[in-house]
Structures are given as structure tokens and as C-alpha cells.
């Protein structure tokens, strides 16, 4: 008689039989397991702290930011892994590319704050449609977080992006950041300005500066900064004092 492996192996046999039956699910768990678990842990942390909808919104915003990096890496033909989430800190995309041109690296880096800004616009659109304040908070947080990522030092996206900027481009980033600091009273602009001044002092300019990247950088500073400022001020207006 045929061997009944489910009976012989007990619970392990049942599990193997289930995986054999649902091959697609098994394949997803085996190949995307770390990615899915990291998202679940990230989502669970913010769910416990701030509630379900805020957790969903923030996780979606960070995911869209990271997918900006991922899609741009793939667009340039490099190998990339799906985003890995670190609960309480953020997420990252692991990718490999030999001898990457500074302008290419800058485009990959800035794609994150661009997609992150779009996530903030989506959250604001949901707020306009539903009137739920949590989505206004998500829009504000998305703008603020992506502005933070544009600081051009350490592990932030702005650090890699600035490698493609010459002295003129960096000076433009510095001046715009200083002006926005005084206009909007947001200290992240001051941090961007100070870090940019440091990068000017270091003089680590590329052989062929890309002025277009400088415009892109400045546009993202302005867009994310105004999104954060606008959403925060609208929340202050709507909430009782």
C-alpha cells in the first residue's frame, strides 16, 4: 500500500501537504518571506502606537518611497532586492551596480523623496475625500520625512544625490534652504543648509556636474517642505485649540 506521509510525519506532513497544494503561496513565502515579515513588523509597531489607519498610511508612504529607489535601480539595469523594513527606523533597498556614474546614483537617490512626495499627495487626497484627520497627519509626516531624507550627509538620500552637484548647484540648494527656513520656520531646512555648506567646504565636486540634478534636488526640497508646512498648518486650523 502507498505510504501515507502525512500520517507518518504528523504536523510536518500536514504542512508539507498544504504547501504542495498551495504552490503559489509557498513560493511567495519562500522568496518574499523576509520582505513580508519586515513589513508586518513595521506595520504592527505603528498600529500599536498610533492605530490602524496611521500605521497603514505610514507603511504605505515608506513603501512607496523605497519603491522609487527600487524602480529606478531596475530602470538603469542594476540588480536590486525588494525593500526591507526596520521597525521604528525606516526601510532600505539593497542593490548592486559597479562603477555607478554620480548622476545615475543621484537619480536613484532622489527617486525616493519624489515617490515619497507623491505618497503625501495621495494621503492628502484621501483626507479631502474622507475628512479623516489621520490622512492629513500622514501627508504632513510624508513631507517631513522626505525632507529629512534630503539632508546631504550620512545615510540620507541627499548625501548620494549631492555627489552629482558642482559648486553652483550646491550653492543653489544652500540659498533655497536658508530662504525656506526663514519663510516656513522649519528647522530641517537649516540642517539641509548646514550640511550643504559642509559639502561645499569639502569640495568633493564631480568631474562633470549635472545642473539638472541640482534643479531636481531644489524642487524636491521645495515640494516636500511645502507639503509638510501646508498640512501642519491646515491641521492647526481644523483642530480645536
MDAnalysis code that builds the backbone (N, CA, C; Angstrom):
import MDAnalysis as mda
import numpy as np

u = mda.Universe.empty(723, n_residues=241, atom_resindex=np.repeat(np.arange(241), 3), trajectory=True)
u.add_TopologyAttr("name", ["N", "CA", "C"] * 241)
u.add_TopologyAttr("resid", np.arange(1, 242))
u.add_TopologyAttr("resname", ["UNK", "UNK", "UNK", "UNK", "UNK", "UNK", "UNK", "UNK", "UNK", "UNK", "UNK", "UNK", "UNK", "UNK", "UNK", "UNK", "UNK", "UNK", "UNK", "UNK", "UNK", "UNK", "UNK", "UNK", "UNK", "UNK", "UNK", "UNK", "UNK", "UNK", "UNK", "UNK", "UNK", "UNK", "UNK", "UNK", "UNK", "UNK", "UNK", "UNK", "UNK", "UNK", "UNK", "UNK", "UNK", "UNK", "UNK", "UNK", "UNK", "UNK", "UNK", "UNK", "UNK", "UNK", "UNK", "UNK", "UNK", "UNK", "UNK", "UNK", "UNK", "UNK", "UNK", "UNK", "UNK", "UNK", "UNK", "UNK", "UNK", "UNK", "UNK", "UNK", "UNK", "UNK", "UNK", "UNK", "UNK", "UNK", "UNK", "UNK", "UNK", "UNK", "UNK", "UNK", "UNK", "UNK", "UNK", "UNK", "UNK", "UNK", "UNK", "UNK", "UNK", "UNK", "UNK", "UNK", "UNK", "UNK", "UNK", "UNK", "UNK", "UNK", "UNK", "UNK", "UNK", "UNK", "UNK", "UNK", "UNK", "UNK", "UNK", "UNK", "UNK", "UNK", "UNK", "UNK", "UNK", "UNK", "UNK", "UNK", "UNK", "UNK", "UNK", "UNK", "UNK", "UNK", "UNK", "UNK", "UNK", "UNK", "UNK", "UNK", "UNK", "UNK", "UNK", "UNK", "UNK", "UNK", "UNK", "UNK", "UNK", "UNK", "UNK", "UNK", "UNK", "UNK", "UNK", "UNK", "UNK", "UNK", "UNK", "UNK", "UNK", "UNK", "UNK", "UNK", "UNK", "UNK", "UNK", "UNK", "UNK", "UNK", "UNK", "UNK", "UNK", "UNK", "UNK", "UNK", "UNK", "UNK", "UNK", "UNK", "UNK", "UNK", "UNK", "UNK", "UNK", "UNK", "UNK", "UNK", "UNK", "UNK", "UNK", "UNK", "UNK", "UNK", "UNK", "UNK", "UNK", "UNK", "UNK", "UNK", "UNK", "UNK", "UNK", "UNK", "UNK", "UNK", "UNK", "UNK", "UNK", "UNK", "UNK", "UNK", "UNK", "UNK", "UNK", "UNK", "UNK", "UNK", "UNK", "UNK", "UNK", "UNK", "UNK", "UNK", "UNK", "UNK", "UNK", "UNK", "UNK", "UNK", "UNK", "UNK", "UNK", "UNK", "UNK", "UNK", "UNK", "UNK", "UNK", "UNK", "UNK", "UNK", "UNK", "UNK", "UNK", "UNK", "UNK", "UNK", "UNK"])
u.atoms.positions = np.array([
    [0.838, -1.211, 0.000],
    [0.000, 0.000, 0.000],
    [0.866, 1.252, 0.000],
    [0.370, 2.343, -0.598],
    [1.162, 3.570, -0.623],
    [1.388, 4.132, 0.767],
    [2.565, 4.737, 0.951],
    [2.913, 5.293, 2.262],
    [2.159, 6.599, 2.482],
    [1.520, 6.715, 3.616],
    [0.806, 7.946, 3.977],
    [1.771, 8.850, 4.734],
    [2.455, 9.731, 3.979],
    [3.487, 10.581, 4.582],
    [2.895, 11.615, 5.535],
    [1.649, 12.021, 5.282],
    [1.016, 12.983, 6.204],
    [0.861, 12.374, 7.591],
    [0.473, 11.086, 7.611],
    [0.285, 10.410, 8.885],
    [1.600, 10.149, 9.570],
    [2.617, 9.762, 8.781],
    [3.927, 9.425, 9.364],
    [4.627, 10.666, 9.928],
    [4.521, 11.745, 9.224],
    [5.245, 12.953, 9.645],
    [4.436, 13.841, 10.586],
    [3.192, 13.497, 10.818],
    [2.378, 14.262, 11.754],
    [2.138, 15.676, 11.259],
    [2.295, 16.701, 12.140],
    [2.061, 18.097, 11.749],
    [2.920, 18.540, 10.573],
    [4.171, 18.019, 10.494],
    [5.040, 18.405, 9.386],
    [4.476, 17.893, 8.062],
    [3.865, 16.725, 8.101],
    [3.251, 16.181, 6.896],
    [2.085, 17.016, 6.428],
    [1.285, 17.482, 7.385],
    [0.155, 18.353, 7.051],
    [0.651, 19.645, 6.411],
    [1.720, 20.214, 6.998],
    [2.285, 21.455, 6.474],
    [2.812, 21.262, 5.064],
    [3.540, 20.151, 4.839],
    [4.082, 19.883, 3.509],
    [2.969, 19.678, 2.491],
    [1.909, 18.992, 2.906],
    [0.781, 18.774, 2.011],
    [0.115, 20.092, 1.638],
    [-0.005, 20.999, 2.641],
    [-0.617, 22.308, 2.382],
    [0.233, 23.124, 1.422],
    [1.566, 23.086, 1.622],
    [2.463, 23.824, 0.747],
    [2.434, 23.267, -0.670],
    [2.311, 21.929, -0.783],
    [2.235, 21.299, -2.097],
    [0.950, 21.705, -2.813],
    [-0.134, 21.845, -2.042],
    [-1.427, 22.202, -2.625],
    [-1.454, 23.660, -3.055],
    [-0.919, 24.506, -2.191],
    [-0.915, 25.937, -2.492],
    [0.495, 26.355, -2.884],
    [0.900, 25.961, -4.070],
    [2.280, 26.164, -4.507],
    [2.626, 27.641, -4.639],
    [1.672, 28.406, -5.125],
    [1.932, 29.843, -5.309],
    [2.206, 30.515, -3.969],
    [1.372, 30.188, -2.960],
    [1.564, 30.756, -1.627],
    [2.905, 30.328, -1.049],
    [3.254, 29.057, -1.238],
    [4.531, 28.557, -0.735],
    [5.695, 29.291, -1.380],
    [5.588, 29.521, -2.704],
    [6.658, 30.210, -3.426],
    [6.819, 31.634, -2.923],
    [5.699, 32.309, -2.688],
    [5.749, 33.687, -2.177],
    [6.399, 33.727, -0.805],
    [6.021, 32.795, 0.074],
    [6.583, 32.779, 1.422],
    [8.070, 32.480, 1.411],
    [8.497, 31.613, 0.498],
    [9.906, 31.239, 0.446],
    [10.770, 32.335, -0.152],
    [10.251, 33.018, -1.182],
    [11.065, 34.008, -1.888],
    [10.914, 35.419, -1.330],
    [9.737, 35.738, -0.786],
    [9.484, 37.091, -0.303],
    [9.256, 37.126, 1.204],
    [9.609, 36.055, 1.884],
    [9.306, 35.941, 3.306],
    [9.870, 37.073, 4.142],
    [11.166, 37.354, 3.997],
    [11.795, 38.408, 4.799],
    [11.149, 39.766, 4.537],
    [10.872, 40.021, 3.286],
    [10.252, 41.285, 2.886],
    [8.875, 41.441, 3.530],
    [8.057, 40.400, 3.457],
    [6.703, 40.454, 4.003],
    [6.714, 40.532, 5.530],
    [7.608, 39.774, 6.159],
    [7.704, 39.797, 7.620],
    [8.147, 41.174, 8.109],
    [9.106, 41.783, 7.411],
    [9.592, 43.107, 7.824],
    [8.483, 44.152, 7.722],
    [7.663, 44.066, 6.675],
    [6.527, 44.987, 6.547],
    [5.526, 44.765, 7.677],
    [5.252, 43.481, 7.969],
    [4.289, 43.160, 9.025],
    [4.751, 43.698, 10.375],
    [6.047, 43.570, 10.672],
    [6.575, 44.067, 11.941],
    [6.515, 45.593, 11.998],
    [6.853, 46.232, 10.885],
    [6.805, 47.691, 10.789],
    [5.373, 48.180, 10.993],
    [4.439, 47.541, 10.297],
    [3.027, 47.886, 10.408],
    [2.521, 47.668, 11.829],
    [2.924, 46.549, 12.424],
    [2.459, 46.225, 13.772],
    [2.926, 47.220, 14.812],
    [4.165, 47.707, 14.661],
    [4.684, 48.681, 15.622],
    [3.851, 49.951, 15.618],
    [3.603, 50.514, 14.419],
    [2.859, 51.772, 14.345],
    [1.379, 51.568, 14.635],
    [0.869, 50.367, 14.376],
    [-0.503, 50.061, 14.743],
    [-0.657, 50.117, 16.266],
    [0.300, 49.531, 16.956],
    [0.252, 49.533, 18.410],
    [0.412, 50.923, 19.004],
    [1.202, 51.769, 18.344],
    [1.469, 53.110, 18.878],
    [0.388, 54.124, 18.528],
    [-0.057, 54.106, 17.260],
    [-0.916, 55.194, 16.779],
    [-2.230, 54.747, 16.137],
    [-2.475, 53.450, 16.077],
    [-3.731, 52.995, 15.486],
    [-3.559, 52.473, 14.074],
    [-4.588, 51.763, 13.619],
    [-4.532, 51.023, 12.368],
    [-4.328, 51.902, 11.142],
    [-5.137, 52.959, 10.993],
    [-5.067, 53.741, 9.768],
    [-3.766, 54.516, 9.639],
    [-3.269, 55.041, 10.741],
    [-1.975, 55.726, 10.680],
    [-0.873, 54.740, 10.304],
    [-0.933, 53.533, 10.860],
    [0.055, 52.506, 10.550],
    [0.033, 52.142, 9.070],
    [-1.175, 51.977, 8.529],
    [-1.318, 51.650, 7.100],
    [-0.770, 52.781, 6.228],
    [-1.122, 54.016, 6.591],
    [-0.673, 55.163, 5.805],
    [0.828, 55.349, 5.819],
    [1.435, 55.250, 7.000],
    [2.881, 55.442, 7.109],
    [3.630, 54.301, 6.416],
    [3.160, 53.077, 6.594],
    [3.803, 51.940, 5.936],
    [3.712, 52.085, 4.424],
    [2.550, 52.499, 3.939],
    [2.383, 52.708, 2.504],
    [3.273, 53.820, 1.983],
    [3.418, 54.891, 2.750],
    [4.257, 56.016, 2.348],
    [5.730, 55.609, 2.256],
    [6.201, 54.907, 3.280],
    [7.599, 54.450, 3.281],
    [7.829, 53.436, 2.161],
    [6.840, 52.560, 1.937],
    [6.962, 51.574, 0.859],
    [7.062, 52.264, -0.496],
    [6.235, 53.274, -0.717],
    [6.279, 53.990, -1.994],
    [7.613, 54.706, -2.171],
    [8.132, 55.295, -1.106],
    [9.463, 55.924, -1.137],
    [10.517, 54.917, -1.583],
    [10.522, 53.755, -0.951],
    [11.534, 52.745, -1.266],
    [11.344, 52.151, -2.661],
    [10.095, 52.036, -3.095],
    [9.851, 51.528, -4.444],
    [10.349, 52.507, -5.495],
    [10.403, 53.790, -5.140],
    [11.019, 54.763, -6.041],
    [12.472, 54.412, -6.294],
    [13.202, 54.109, -5.222],
    [14.592, 53.662, -5.374],
    [14.668, 52.375, -6.181],
    [13.833, 51.414, -5.809],
    [13.867, 50.084, -6.436],
    [13.615, 50.171, -7.946],
    [12.566, 50.900, -8.333],
    [12.217, 51.001, -9.747],
    [13.289, 51.726, -10.541],
    [13.904, 52.742, -9.936],
    [14.954, 53.473, -10.639],
    [16.213, 52.626, -10.789],
    [16.533, 51.844, -9.768],
    [17.673, 50.925, -9.868],
    [17.455, 49.948, -11.011],
    [16.251, 49.377, -11.072],
    [15.944, 48.415, -12.137],
    [15.923, 49.092, -13.507],
    [15.481, 50.344, -13.536],
    [15.444, 51.083, -14.803],
    [16.840, 51.220, -15.410],
    [17.835, 51.387, -14.543],
    [19.215, 51.504, -15.037],
    [19.886, 50.146, -15.218],
    [19.150, 49.083, -15.003],
    [19.656, 47.748, -15.294],
    [20.470, 47.091, -14.204],
    [20.379, 47.600, -12.970],
    [21.125, 47.006, -11.862],
    [20.256, 46.013, -11.097],
    [20.913, 45.123, -10.387],
    [20.203, 44.151, -9.558],
    [19.768, 44.816, -8.257],
    [18.554, 44.518, -7.826],
    [18.025, 45.116, -6.592],
    [17.106, 44.134, -5.893],
    [17.093, 44.210, -4.571],
    [16.178, 43.410, -3.765],
    [14.995, 44.275, -3.349],
    [13.877, 43.638, -3.048],
    [12.714, 44.378, -2.575],
    [13.029, 45.063, -1.245],
    [12.313, 46.136, -0.916],
    [12.631, 46.892, 0.304],
    [12.531, 46.043, 1.567],
    [13.471, 46.297, 2.473],
    [13.443, 45.682, 3.801],
    [13.116, 46.780, 4.813],
    [12.141, 46.508, 5.684],
    [11.701, 47.480, 6.675],
    [12.381, 47.220, 8.017],
    [12.738, 48.305, 8.687],
    [13.309, 48.234, 10.030],
    [12.349, 48.961, 10.964],
    [11.575, 48.237, 11.763],
    [10.571, 48.880, 12.627],
    [11.153, 49.996, 13.482],
    [10.504, 51.156, 13.428],
    [10.932, 52.295, 14.219],
    [11.985, 53.165, 13.550],
    [12.585, 52.670, 12.473],
    [13.657, 53.426, 11.813],
    [13.330, 53.787, 10.368],
    [12.873, 52.835, 9.593],
    [12.582, 53.114, 8.194],
    [12.716, 51.861, 7.350],
    [13.285, 52.023, 6.162],
    [13.454, 50.896, 5.254],
    [14.617, 51.198, 4.308],
    [15.042, 50.180, 3.574],
    [16.132, 50.369, 2.616],
    [16.000, 49.366, 1.481],
    [16.624, 49.716, 0.354],
    [16.690, 48.820, -0.797],
    [18.150, 48.451, -1.024],
    [18.439, 47.163, -1.017],
    [19.792, 46.687, -1.263],
    [19.966, 46.475, -2.760],
    [20.995, 47.119, -3.334],
    [21.225, 46.968, -4.764],
    [22.712, 46.979, -5.073],
    [23.053, 46.477, -6.241],
    [24.447, 46.389, -6.663],
    [24.611, 46.976, -8.055],
    [25.646, 47.795, -8.199],
    [25.960, 48.368, -9.503],
    [27.404, 48.802, -9.536],
    [28.242, 48.193, -10.377],
    [29.651, 48.553, -10.428],
    [29.876, 49.877, -11.155],
    [30.760, 50.699, -10.599],
    [31.180, 51.951, -11.245],
    [29.979, 52.817, -11.656],
    [29.116, 53.102, -10.701],
    [27.912, 53.880, -10.994],
    [28.267, 55.351, -11.161],
    [27.819, 55.935, -12.264],
    [28.040, 57.354, -12.517],
    [27.326, 58.186, -11.442],
    [27.953, 59.282, -10.972],
    [27.319, 60.099, -9.930],
    [25.928, 60.590, -10.288],
    [25.693, 60.924, -11.548],
    [24.361, 61.402, -11.935],
    [23.329, 60.280, -11.869],
    [23.745, 59.063, -12.204],
    [22.844, 57.908, -12.101],
    [22.527, 57.624, -10.638],
    [23.559, 57.639, -9.795],
    [23.352, 57.412, -8.370],
    [22.438, 58.495, -7.775],
    [22.598, 59.727, -8.249],
    [21.762, 60.823, -7.756],
    [20.302, 60.606, -8.138],
    [20.055, 60.158, -9.359],
    [18.677, 59.905, -9.801],
    [18.042, 58.776, -8.992],
    [18.833, 57.753, -8.677],
    [18.332, 56.648, -7.854],
    [17.999, 57.158, -6.451],
    [18.863, 57.993, -5.902],
    [18.655, 58.514, -4.549],
    [17.442, 59.438, -4.475],
    [17.294, 60.318, -5.464],
    [16.213, 61.302, -5.419],
    [14.853, 60.711, -5.787],
    [14.853, 59.527, -6.393],
    [13.579, 58.888, -6.722],
    [12.791, 58.564, -5.455],
    [13.484, 58.296, -4.355],
    [12.808, 58.019, -3.087],
    [12.003, 59.208, -2.591],
    [12.632, 60.385, -2.393],
    [11.865, 61.564, -1.983],
    [10.795, 61.989, -2.978],
    [11.000, 61.690, -4.278],
    [9.966, 62.008, -5.274],
    [8.728, 61.135, -5.060],
    [8.924, 59.820, -4.971],
    [7.806, 58.913, -4.745],
    [7.197, 59.128, -3.354],
    [8.044, 59.495, -2.392],
    [7.543, 59.799, -1.064],
    [6.646, 61.021, -1.069],
    [7.020, 62.026, -1.850],
    [6.179, 63.216, -2.001],
    [4.834, 62.845, -2.622],
    [4.867, 61.968, -3.618],
    [3.619, 61.514, -4.239],
    [2.733, 60.789, -3.223],
    [3.367, 60.028, -2.315],
    [2.585, 59.342, -1.276],
    [1.887, 60.356, -0.372],
    [2.566, 61.482, -0.108],
    [1.957, 62.538, 0.698],
    [0.778, 63.179, -0.012],
    [0.896, 63.372, -1.335],
    [-0.219, 63.925, -2.105],
    [-1.410, 62.970, -2.105],
    [-1.122, 61.665, -2.207],
    [-2.194, 60.668, -2.163],
    [-2.909, 60.724, -0.811],
    [-2.120, 60.801, 0.267],
    [-2.709, 60.880, 1.610],
    [-3.567, 62.135, 1.747],
    [-3.082, 63.246, 1.193],
    [-3.859, 64.489, 1.276],
    [-5.144, 64.374, 0.461],
    [-5.068, 63.698, -0.690],
    [-6.265, 63.479, -1.490],
    [-7.294, 62.637, -0.751],
    [-6.828, 61.612, -0.020],
    [-7.742, 60.787, 0.776],
    [-8.368, 61.626, 1.891],
    [-7.575, 62.520, 2.484],
    [-8.109, 63.419, 3.511],
    [-9.221, 64.297, 2.935],
    [-9.012, 64.844, 1.747],
    [-10.034, 65.697, 1.132],
    [-11.305, 64.910, 0.831],
    [-11.132, 63.618, 0.484],
    [-12.283, 62.780, 0.138],
    [-13.047, 62.302, 1.364],
    [-12.323, 62.026, 2.444],
    [-12.951, 61.412, 3.620],
    [-13.135, 62.368, 4.789],
    [-12.269, 63.369, 4.875],
    [-12.313, 64.280, 6.013],
    [-11.659, 63.731, 7.262],
    [-11.065, 62.539, 7.186],
    [-10.422, 61.934, 8.351],
    [-9.047, 62.575, 8.579],
    [-8.848, 63.126, 9.758],
    [-7.636, 63.876, 10.069],
    [-6.371, 63.024, 10.029],
    [-6.526, 61.717, 10.224],
    [-5.341, 60.860, 10.228],
    [-4.602, 60.944, 8.900],
    [-5.337, 61.124, 7.804],
    [-4.686, 61.211, 6.492],
    [-3.970, 62.537, 6.304],
    [-4.452, 63.572, 6.952],
    [-3.739, 64.853, 6.935],
    [-2.429, 64.718, 7.704],
    [-2.482, 63.974, 8.814],
    [-1.259, 63.721, 9.594],
    [-0.261, 62.907, 8.781],
    [-0.743, 61.947, 8.023],
    [0.145, 61.127, 7.187],
    [0.776, 61.977, 6.086],
    [-0.015, 62.865, 5.487],
    [0.521, 63.762, 4.451],
    [1.619, 64.644, 5.018],
    [1.387, 65.191, 6.221],
    [2.397, 66.040, 6.853],
    [3.658, 65.259, 7.163],
    [3.481, 64.048, 7.701],
    [4.623, 63.230, 8.064],
    [5.414, 62.812, 6.828],
    [4.719, 62.516, 5.741],
    [5.392, 62.127, 4.496],
    [6.282, 63.267, 3.990],
    [5.740, 64.490, 3.975],
    [6.540, 65.627, 3.534],
    [7.747, 65.844, 4.429],
    [7.527, 65.764, 5.742],
    [8.616, 65.977, 6.701],
    [9.696, 64.903, 6.577],
    [9.265, 63.646, 6.479],
    [10.224, 62.541, 6.410],
    [11.061, 62.598, 5.139],
    [10.452, 62.959, 4.033],
    [11.199, 63.032, 2.777],
    [12.097, 64.268, 2.723],
    [11.687, 65.322, 3.415],
    [12.575, 66.482, 3.553],
    [13.795, 66.107, 4.388],
    [13.572, 65.362, 5.462],
    [14.677, 64.858, 6.281],
    [15.660, 64.054, 5.445],
    [15.139, 63.235, 4.531],
    [15.989, 62.391, 3.705],
    [16.828, 63.173, 2.700],
    [16.520, 64.442, 2.515],
    [17.278, 65.262, 1.569],
    [18.473, 65.959, 2.212],
    [18.683, 65.770, 3.526],
    [19.889, 66.297, 4.166],
    [21.102, 65.589, 3.553],
    [22.057, 66.323, 2.998],
    [23.130, 65.694, 2.214],
    [24.329, 65.174, 3.010],
    [24.073, 64.392, 4.044],
    [25.151, 63.767, 4.816],
    [24.710, 62.368, 5.260],
    [25.682, 61.608, 5.771],
    [25.436, 60.299, 6.372],
    [24.705, 59.367, 5.403],
    [23.643, 58.692, 5.898],
    [22.959, 57.695, 5.080],
    [21.746, 58.253, 4.350],
    [21.512, 59.555, 4.466],
    [20.337, 60.145, 3.836],
    [20.483, 60.173, 2.311],
    [19.338, 60.219, 1.618],
    [19.337, 60.234, 0.154],
    [20.070, 61.449, -0.405],
    [19.973, 62.556, 0.289],
    [20.632, 63.771, -0.187],
    [22.139, 63.645, -0.284],
    [22.737, 62.773, 0.534],
    [24.198, 62.615, 0.522],
    [24.676, 62.075, -0.819],
    [24.007, 61.025, -1.321],
    [24.386, 60.455, -2.616],
    [24.023, 61.401, -3.757],
    [22.880, 62.062, -3.632],
    [22.437, 62.960, -4.698],
    [23.401, 64.127, -4.902],
    [23.972, 64.619, -3.807],
    [24.846, 65.788, -3.921],
    [26.177, 65.477, -4.585],
    [26.524, 64.206, -4.718],
    [27.782, 63.862, -5.396],
    [27.756, 64.269, -6.867],
    [26.558, 64.515, -7.428],
    [26.455, 64.914, -8.832],
    [26.426, 66.425, -9.004],
    [26.425, 67.173, -7.895],
    [26.300, 68.632, -7.956],
    [27.659, 69.313, -7.840],
    [27.844, 70.333, -8.689],
    [29.033, 71.165, -8.591],
    [28.816, 72.296, -7.595],
    [29.740, 73.250, -7.585],
    [29.667, 74.353, -6.629],
    [28.401, 75.182, -6.825],
    [28.045, 75.473, -8.087],
    [26.851, 76.287, -8.356],
    [25.582, 75.596, -7.873],
    [25.464, 74.308, -8.181],
    [24.286, 73.557, -7.771],
    [24.150, 73.495, -6.262],
    [25.252, 73.281, -5.577],
    [25.219, 73.202, -4.117],
    [24.889, 74.561, -3.503],
    [25.400, 75.611, -4.119],
    [25.091, 76.951, -3.623],
    [23.592, 77.245, -3.768],
    [22.992, 76.771, -4.865],
    [21.552, 76.959, -5.070],
    [20.762, 76.231, -3.987],
    [21.151, 74.997, -3.673],
    [20.496, 74.234, -2.612],
    [20.629, 74.963, -1.283],
    [21.808, 75.475, -1.014],
    [22.067, 76.199, 0.234],
    [21.180, 77.434, 0.355],
    [21.130, 78.259, -0.698],
    [20.375, 79.511, -0.648],
    [18.872, 79.257, -0.520],
    [18.363, 78.290, -1.295],
    [16.934, 77.968, -1.227],
    [16.570, 77.462, 0.162],
    [17.421, 76.646, 0.743],
    [17.157, 76.085, 2.071],
    [17.135, 77.173, 3.139],
    [18.063, 78.111, 3.042],
    [18.104, 79.214, 4.006],
    [16.843, 80.071, 3.896],
    [16.449, 80.392, 2.663],
    [15.247, 81.210, 2.453],
    [14.010, 80.507, 3.018],
    [13.890, 79.204, 2.735],
    [12.726, 78.454, 3.208],
    [12.724, 78.308, 4.731],
    [13.897, 78.257, 5.325],
    [13.975, 78.197, 6.787],
    [13.347, 79.440, 7.407],
    [13.659, 80.603, 6.849],
    [13.112, 81.846, 7.403],
    [11.637, 82.030, 7.043],
    [11.235, 81.535, 5.875],
    [9.842, 81.710, 5.437],
    [8.892, 80.758, 6.165],
    [9.307, 79.484, 6.295],
    [8.413, 78.461, 6.842],
    [8.730, 78.055, 8.279],
    [9.846, 78.536, 8.818],
    [10.244, 78.230, 10.201],
    [10.348, 76.728, 10.468],
    [10.911, 76.009, 9.504],
    [11.117, 74.567, 9.641],
    [12.621, 74.313, 9.762],
    [13.026, 73.709, 10.889],
    [14.458, 73.557, 11.165],
    [15.149, 72.549, 10.249],
    [14.402, 71.692, 9.589],
    [15.047, 70.764, 8.649],
    [15.721, 71.510, 7.501],
    [15.160, 72.644, 7.102],
    [15.799, 73.448, 6.055],
    [17.168, 73.936, 6.523],
    [17.257, 74.289, 7.786],
    [18.533, 74.742, 8.333],
    [19.553, 73.609, 8.330],
    [19.109, 72.392, 8.664],
    [20.022, 71.249, 8.641],
    [20.502, 70.953, 7.225],
    [19.594, 71.076, 6.245],
    [19.993, 70.883, 4.845],
    [21.015, 71.934, 4.445],
    [20.779, 73.195, 4.850],
    [21.695, 74.290, 4.508],
    [23.071, 74.064, 5.136],
    [23.101, 73.694, 6.408],
    [24.381, 73.482, 7.093],
    [25.149, 72.309, 6.488],
    [24.427, 71.222, 6.175],
    [25.079, 70.059, 5.567],
    [25.585, 70.384, 4.171],
    [24.844, 71.201, 3.434],
    [25.274, 71.605, 2.093],
    [26.504, 72.502, 2.176],
    [26.541, 73.384, 3.171],
    [27.725, 74.226, 3.375],
    [28.945, 73.359, 3.660],
    [28.743, 72.299, 4.424],
    [29.836, 71.360, 4.701],
    [30.305, 70.675, 3.425],
    [29.361, 70.291, 2.549],
    [29.738, 69.642, 1.293],
    [30.428, 70.627, 0.349],
    [30.076, 71.892, 0.437],
    [30.803, 72.920, -0.327],
    [32.228, 73.066, 0.193],
    [32.376, 73.044, 1.510],
    [33.693, 73.149, 2.135],
    [34.578, 71.965, 1.755],
    [33.996, 70.775, 1.680],
    [34.767, 69.579, 1.334],
    [35.250, 69.603, -0.114],
    [34.506, 70.301, -0.966],
    [34.853, 70.428, -2.389],
    [34.958, 69.063, -3.085],
    [34.086, 68.159, -2.738],
    [34.077, 66.844, -3.389],
    [33.178, 66.884, -4.623],
    [33.556, 67.778, -5.549],
    [32.744, 68.001, -6.740],
    [33.016, 66.916, -7.796],
    [32.005, 66.579, -8.600],
    [32.206, 65.598, -9.667],
    [32.968, 66.204, -10.838],
    [33.499, 65.361, -11.692],
    [34.233, 65.848, -12.871],
    [33.291, 66.587, -13.813],
    [32.057, 66.099, -13.924],
    [31.068, 66.733, -14.799],
    [29.784, 66.990, -14.004],
    [29.662, 68.153, -13.374],
    [28.459, 68.466, -12.584],
    [27.202, 68.463, -13.452],
    [26.086, 68.043, -12.874],
    [24.816, 67.988, -13.592],
    [23.869, 69.048, -13.027],
    [23.670, 70.105, -13.798],
    [22.812, 71.193, -13.333],
    [21.364, 70.732, -13.195],
    [20.956, 69.803, -14.072],
    [19.594, 69.293, -13.997],
    [19.304, 68.595, -12.674],
    [20.298, 67.899, -12.137],
    [20.140, 67.242, -10.841],
    [19.964, 68.284, -9.743],
    [20.647, 69.414, -9.879],
    [20.509, 70.494, -8.886],
    [19.078, 71.033, -8.884],
    [18.499, 71.239, -10.081],
    [17.107, 71.699, -10.163],
    [16.160, 70.670, -9.528],
    [16.420, 69.404, -9.811],
    [15.624, 68.299, -9.272],
    [15.694, 68.300, -7.742],
    [16.893, 68.447, -7.220],
    [17.128, 68.476, -5.771],
    [16.352, 69.624, -5.134],
    [16.495, 70.810, -5.704],
    [15.820, 72.009, -5.167],
    [14.306, 71.837, -5.225],
    [13.804, 71.301, -6.346],
    [12.360, 71.110, -6.497],
    [11.806, 70.184, -5.422],
    [12.550, 69.129, -5.088],
    [12.093, 68.196, -4.057],
    [12.130, 68.827, -2.664],
    [13.119, 69.671, -2.416],
    [13.174, 70.393, -1.132],
    [11.940, 71.277, -0.989],
    [11.645, 72.044, -2.046],
    [10.500, 72.950, -2.016],
    [9.188, 72.163, -1.883],
    [9.026, 71.110, -2.694],
    [7.772, 70.352, -2.718],
    [7.487, 69.675, -1.382],
    [8.456, 68.946, -0.860],
    [8.240, 68.241, 0.397],
    [8.120, 69.205, 1.569],
    [8.889, 70.288, 1.529],
    [8.814, 71.282, 2.593],
    [7.448, 71.952, 2.650],
    [6.920, 72.342, 1.497],
    [5.616, 72.998, 1.474],
    [4.498, 72.023, 1.818],
    [4.627, 70.760, 1.404],
    [3.618, 69.765, 1.766],
    [3.526, 69.624, 3.285],
    [4.674, 69.481, 3.937],
    [4.701, 69.343, 5.386],
    [4.137, 70.587, 6.070],
    [4.578, 71.747, 5.624],
    [4.126, 73.017, 6.219],
    [2.631, 73.232, 6.015],
    [2.143, 72.984, 4.809],
    [0.735, 73.219, 4.489],
    [-0.178, 72.291, 5.285],
    [0.191, 70.994, 5.327],
    [-0.636, 70.019, 6.055],
    [-0.655, 70.331, 7.546],
    [0.490, 70.722, 8.098],
    [0.558, 71.042, 9.519],
    [-0.285, 72.262, 9.850],
    [-0.209, 73.280, 9.017],
    [-0.986, 74.488, 9.279],
    [-2.483, 74.257, 9.097],
    [-2.835, 73.400, 8.143],
    [-4.253, 73.088, 7.983],
    [-4.770, 72.308, 9.198],
    [-3.962, 71.426, 9.728],
    [-4.359, 70.680, 10.925],
    [-4.554, 71.619, 12.106],
    [-3.654, 72.584, 12.252],
    [-3.798, 73.562, 13.343],
    [-5.067, 74.381, 13.210],
    [-5.456, 74.660, 11.981],
    [-6.676, 75.437, 11.734],
    [-7.927, 74.636, 12.067],
    [-7.892, 73.349, 11.721],
    [-9.081, 72.497, 11.884],
    [-9.268, 71.972, 13.300],
    [-8.152, 71.725, 13.993],
    [-8.259, 71.163, 15.332],
    [-8.593, 72.252, 16.344],
    [-9.399, 71.937, 17.351],
    [-9.738, 72.938, 18.387],
    [-8.504, 73.273, 19.210],
    [-8.400, 74.542, 19.614],
    [-7.245, 74.972, 20.411],
    [-7.508, 74.737, 21.886],
])
